[in-house]
Amino acid sequence: MHHIRLRVVASAALAALLYGQSPALAQIAPSLGAAQSFAVLAGSTITNTGSSVITGDLGLSPGNSVTGFPPGTVSGTTHVANATALAAQSAVTTAYNDLAGQVCGTDLTGQDLGGLTLTSGVYCFTTTAQLTGNLTLNPAGNANAVFIFKIGTALTTAAASSVTITAPGSACNVFWQVGSSATLGAGTTFRGNILALSSITGVTAASVQGRTLARNGAVTLDTNAVDASLCAAAPPASIPPTLAKVFSPDSINEGGGSTLTITLTNPNATVATLSAAFTDTLPSGVVIAATPNASTTCTGTGAVSATAGGSTVTLPATRSIPVGSCTVTVNVSAAVAGTYVNTLAAGALQTSHGNNAAPAADTLTVIPTAPGPPTILKAFSPTISTQGEVSTLRITLSNPNATVASLSAAFTDTLPSGVVIAATPNASTTCTGTGAVSAIAGGSTVTLPATRTIPAGSCSVTVSVSAAIAGTYVNTIAINALQTSNGNNAAPASATLTAIPPVPTLPEWALIALIALLGMIGVLAMRRRAI
């Protein structure tokens, strides 16, 4: 137990050392609404010393004391204790609460932001946050990448610190939610929108590309530059999402299966939340397959609803469409030959950015199936396993006929020498009829009794197997091994299982040495930071 614990600790420490900060979770930029045009907004007072330059509007509410302009200049409009400033404060409160409620992706508590390079995400500090030096924000090629910093108490930057954003990122999409007050050190070059519960102070020559928005306290300036011009424009009008759908394959035999994929595209810079559940109703004659495999890549929570044999697939209203697109997929089937058109009407997809303006349709063609013999496929999963580890052998029996294929004799697969039924066989089948699959632990055969039948379409037999000795094992089912009322299999079926030796583990002394080395590296890093 002791050496296992050492191995876990060493692995975690080594992973952190090699790969750095874990990625943050998805994030959503809040709307600033009526505060969109403001570069500076405060609750109690605004005080300026020196030639500060404010590019954008300046506002104060509910306080009424603004001093130091001139010598400071404001390119926009100054709103003091009026309805416009009050509306802006209300919008800031809404945005502040939105940011505070977003799920933390990465906890940076206790770390200095200086020297870090971060990708888009939600980053959290339970108490204070400190920036000493340069923080780099990397949008990874996404012009709409959003960076959110949730700070429990104060935000402080050291003199001459900076925040840089690599192309094509924008300061407009960087948000600093500060639980108390923010102080920007002398000469700091800052990027993003600061939303502070209390006050914001700019020490001499600090500059902000973005906004300084204080809810309750003061904004204090000293020869600072605050430029909101890049972000002051009203957000673009929402563009309704679009729908597309496709069957793959789009032509199947009677009783065969196809995968229906519905693509939901959101061309906006923010996510589109569903206003109502989104449902696609299949045309009469097409049903959800016996194994629906319903799934979605859309964000949010809640499972896709699709019941085997049913006619609808539903994406719950708790899901949303990210910037770009997402999909809903489900397996379907049709028992009778024909041409089936699946259509989604205009307005079927209802979202916060509007509803789809155009319908979406695709056609599934089902062709008659002439009677024919069954076929066999087989596969190991995984195909490569360590000696003694369990792999699942799946034998798929396909019946291309519209009627069931009754077994004329028991169907048996004999494993290759060296491969045996696992200690827990987990033998099962989806084939219709009665009678259990026979597979004895340590044995070499798995048998489907003659009392089972193959439905129109396919069914499977599964069993857990293992190989104790490293090697490559080919499992083959011969021609005519499967005997049914619709004929026998005309082709053999094979699958290969490769067993490999276990990966050696480091001895305990090496793990202890590795932990000691990592500890020394940490101590050196702390000393260097202290210097």
N, C-alpha and C positions, 0 to 999 in steps of 0.2 A: 504493500500500500504506500510505503514511504517513497519508493522510486517512481511510482505512478504519479504521485503528487508533484515530485520534482520535474517530471517530464511535462506535465501540464503547465506548470509555472514557466518553465524554460521555453516551451513552445509559444506561449502567449507573449512573453517578453521579446522573443526573437521576431515574432510577427509584427509587433509594434515597432521594433527597431527597423525592420526592413521595409515595411509598407506604410508607416506613418499613420496619420489621423484617419479613422474610419469615415466613410462617406456619410453625409447628412441625408435626412429624409426629404421628400418632396416638400415644396414651400409655395405659398401663394402671396403675390403682392397685394397689399390692401389698397383700396381706393382712398385718395386724399380729398376727393369731392371739392367742397367749397374752399379748401386750403390749398388747392392746386397751384394758384398763382403766387403764393406767399413764400418769400425767401426767409423772412424773420417773423415770428409770431410769439407773443409772450402773454402771461396772465396778469402779472402785477405791474412791472415797469420795464421800460427799455432804456438803457443808458449807454451812451457812446462817448468815447474819448478818441480824438484824432480823426484822420481822414478815412473812415470806414466807407466802403462802397457796397451798397446793397443793390443787387440786380434782381428785380422782382418787387412784389408788394411787401409792405411792412405793416404789421397789425398788432393791436393790443386790446385785450378784453379779459376780465371786466375792469382792469386798471385803466388809468387815464394819463399817466406820466411818461412822456417820451422826451428825452433830452439828448443833446449832442448832435442834432441835425438842423443846420450845419454845425461843425464842419463836415460831418458825415453826409453822404448823398444817397438818395433812393431813386432808382430809375422808374419804379412803378408808382402805385398809389399808397398813401399812408392812411390806414383806417384805425381810428382810436375810439374805443368804447362805442362802436356803432353796430348796426345789424350785420354788416359784412364781416367784421372781426368776430362777432359772436358766432356766426354760422361757421366760420373757419375753425374756431375753437371746438365747436361741436363735432366737426368732421375729423379733427385731430384726435379727439377723445375716442371716436368710433374706430379710427385706424389703429390707435394705441392699443385698444382692447382686442382688436383683431390680431395684431402681432403677438400680444401676450398670450392669446389662446392657441397659437399654433404649436404643433407637437415638436419638441426638441429632437433634433437629429443627432447632434454631437455636443457633448458637455465639455467646455473648455475651462471650467472653473480652475483657478490657480495658475493658468498658463498666460504668459504675455503674448499678445497678438503680434508683436514685432517679430519679423523673420518668418512668419507663417505664409504659406500659399494655400488658399482655400478655394474649393469649387462651390458652386451654388448649393444652398442648403439653409437649415435653421440651426444656428449655433447659440449655445446657452452658457451663461455665467450665473451661478446661484447667488453670488454677492457682487463684488466689484470686478471691473474689467480694466486692464491696463494695456496701452499701446506704447512701446518704446522702439523706435526704428520704423521700418517699413512693413506694412501688411499688403500682400498681393492677393487680389481677387481674380480668379481665372474662370471665365464663363464657359470654357471648353467649346468655343465656337458658336455658342448660342447667344444671339443678340438680346434675347428676352430672359436670360438667366437672372434669377432673383436670389439675393443674399439677405438673410435676416439674422440680426444679432439681438438676443433677448438677455438683458443685463439686469440682475436683481436689484442692485443699488446704483453705485456711481460708475461713470465712464471717465477715464483720465488719460490724456496723452502727454508724453514727455515732449520737451522742446525739440523742434525740427523733425518730429515724427511725420509719417505719411501713410496714406492709403492709396494704392494704385490699382487700376482695373485694366486688365489686358483686353485688347480688341477681340470681339466686337461688343464688349460689355458696356454698361451705362451706369453712371452714378444714380440715375433715376430709379433703378431697381435695387438699390442698397438701402436697408432700413435698420436703424439703431433704436431699439425700444429700451429706454433707460429708466430704471425704477426710482431713481432720485434725481441727481443732477449730473451734467456733463461739463468737463473742463478741457478745453483744447489748449495745449501748451504753446509757448511762443514759437512762431514760425511753422506750426503744424500745417500740412497740406492734407485736408480731409475730404473724403468723398462719401456722399450718401445723405439720407434724410434722418436727422436726429429728432426723435420724438421723446422728450423728457417729461417725466411727471412733475418735476420741480423746475430747476433753473438750468440755463446754459451760459457758460462764460467762455469768451474768446480772448486768450492772452495775446499780447502784442504780435501783430503780423500773422496771426493764424488765418487760414482761408478755408472756405467750405464750398465745394462744388455740390450743390444740393440745397438742403433747407435746415434751419435751426428753429424748431417748433417746441416751445415750452408751454405746458398746459397750465400750471398754477403759479409758477414763480417768474423770475426776471430773466431777460436776456441782456448780458453785459458785454459790450464790444470795446475793442481798443485797436484802432487802425486795422480792422479786419476786412476781408472780402467774402461776401456770401452771395453766390451766383446760382439762382434757380432757373435761369433762362432756358437751359436745355430741357427742363422738366415741367415748365410752366404751362405748356400747351394742354388743352383739354384732351383727355384720352379719346382715341378714335371710336367712332360709333361701332357697336357690335355688328359682326357679320354672322348671319345665321349659319349653323352647321349644315353639312351635307351628308348624304347617305349613299352607299354603294353596296351591292351584294353580289355574291358569286357562288355557284355550286362547283365543287371539285371532287370527282369528275362531274362534268355536266351531262354525261350519258352513262346510264347504268343498266344492268339487266334487271328483270323482274325480281324483287326481293333483295336486290343489291343495296349498297349503301353509298352515300355521298356526304361530304362535309359542306355545310352552309356557313359562309363567312360574311358577316355584315360589318362594314367599315364605317365608323363614325368619324368625320373629319371636322376639326375645330380650327378655323383660320385666324382666330383672335390671339392676342398676346397673353390672355388670362384663361384659366380653365372655364369650361362651360358646365355648370351643374345642372343635373336633370330636374326639371320642374314636376315631372310625373314619370312613373314607370314607363319604359319603352318596350313595346310588345310587337313581335312579328308573328302573324297568323299564317301558317302554311296552307297552300291550296289543297282542296279536298283530294284525297288519294295519296298525299305525302304525309308521313308521320315522323315523330321523333323516334330515332332508332332505339333498339333494345338497350344499347349502351350509349347514352346520350353524349357523354364527354363534353358537356356544356361548360364553356369557360369564357373569360373576358380579360382583356388587357386594360380596360378602363379603370381609372383610379377610384378609390373609395372602398366601401364595405358592402357586404351582402352578396349572396350567391346568385348566379344566373339560374332562373327557374325553367326547367325543361323536363317534362315527365315522359318516360318511355311510352310510346303509343299515342301520345297526345299530339296536339296540332299547334301549340304556341311555344315560343321561347321569349322570356321576359328578362330585361335588365332592370334591376330595382332602382328606384329614385335616389337611393343612397350612393349611387355611382356618379362619376363625372367624367367629362371628356377632357383630357389634358391638352395643352397646346400642341397642335399637330393632329394626331389621330389615335384611335384605339379600335379594337375589334371585339365582336361577339361571335363565337363559333359553336356549332352544334352538329352532331351527326343525325342524318335523316335517312329515310328509306321509303320505297314505294313498291307495293306488291303487284300492281297491275300496269301493263304497258300503256304508254300514253305520253302526252306532252303537258307539262305542268309549269305554269307561270306563277312565280312567287313575287308579289308586289307589295311594297311599302308605300303608303299614300303620303302625299304632301302633308306636313304638319304632324306626322306620326312621332317625330322626335321633338320633344318640348324641353327647351333649356333656357338658362339665364341669358343666353345670347340670341334667343329667338328659336324658331322652329324651322325644320327643313322645308325649303320652298318648292323643291321638286321631288317627284316620286323616285323610287329605285326598284328595279326589277331584274330578275334573271330567270332563265328557263332550265328546267331539269327534264331530260328526255329519258324515258324508260322503255327499253326495247324488249320484245318477247324473247324468252329464253327457251331454246330447244332442249329437250331432255338430254342429259349427258352424265357421265360418271362423276363421282365426287373427286376432289383433289385434296392434297395434304401439304401443309406447310409446317415447319417446326423451327423453333428458335430457343436458345438459352439466354437468360437475362440474370446477371451479366454474362457476357460471352467469355470474359477473362476474370478469374477469381483466384484467390490465394488457396493453396492446398488446404483441404478440409472445410473451406467456406461453402456456403450454400448458394446454388444457382437455381433459378426456376426454369424448368423445361416446359414450354408451351407448344402443344400440337394443335394446329387449327385444321378442322375438317370442314371443307367448303362444299356445299350442295347447290349447283347452279339451276336446279329444277324448282318449279313452283310448288312441288309437293315434297313432303318429308322423305328422307332416304332411311329405310329401316335396315339395321345391321343384320346381315345373314349369318354372321359368326362374330364371336368376341374379337375385338381389335386390340392387338398387343404390340407394344414397342419394347424391344430388348436393348438395354443400354450397352455401350461398348465396355469391354473389359477395363476395369479401373474406375469406372463411374458407378455409383450405387445410389439407391434411394436414401435420402437423408434421414437422420434420426427422427425428425418430425416431418413425415412425408407431405402433409398439406395437399393431399391428392384431391382434386375436384374436377367437375365438368359443368359446362353450360349446355351440353347436349340434352335434348328432351328424353323423357321416358323414366324408367326406374332402375334401381340397382347402383351400388356404390362402385367407384373406381377402385381397383385393386392395386395397391402399391405397398409392399412391406419394407419397413426400415432395414437397410442393409442389403436388400434384394436388388435384382437387376432388371425387373420387368414392371411395366405399368399397363394395366388392362382395362379397357372400357367394355362392360358386359354387353352381350347381344340384345339385352332388353332396352338399350338406349337407341335413339334415332337422331339423325341429323336434320334439323329444320331447314326450310328454304332459306338459303343464305349461308350461314356457317355457325359452328359452335367450336368449343375448345376443350382440351384436356390439359390440366396443369399438374405438376408434381415437383417437389423440391428434391434436388440431387446434389451430390458432392463427389469430389475426387481427392483422395488422400495423397496421391503422388503426383508431382509436377509432370506435365506432359500435355499433348494435344490429342483430344478425343473426338472422333467423328461418329455421330449418331445417325444412322441411316434406316429409313423405313423402306422396304422393298416394294416393287410393283405388286399389285393385287393383295397387299397386306390389309387393306380396308375393303371388306366385302359387304355390299349393300344391295337393296332392291333396285337401285338405280345404276348398278354396275360397280366395278372395282376401280381403285385408283390406277391410272395408266402410267404414271410417272413416279419415280422414287422421290423421297424427301430427305434432306440431310441438314444437320446443324453441327457446328463445331464448338466444343468447350475447351478452353485453354486454362490449365491450372498452373500457377506460378508459385515459386517458393515465397515464403513471407519475407517482407522487407526487414532487414536486421535493425534493431534499435540500439541507440547509444548506451554504453554501460553507465551505471550510476555515477561513477567518478567523473565521466566526461560531462554529464549533465550538471553536476555540482560545479565543475570548472567553468562551464558556460554561464551559469547564473552568477558566479563570482565576477566573471569578466563583464557581464552586463551591468552589474552593480558598480564596478569601477568606472565604467563609461558614464553612468548616471551621475556619480559623484563629481567626475571631471567636468561634466556639462554644467552642473550646479555651481561649481567654483568659477567656471568661465563666465557664467551669467552674472555672478556676484561681482566679478571684476568689471 
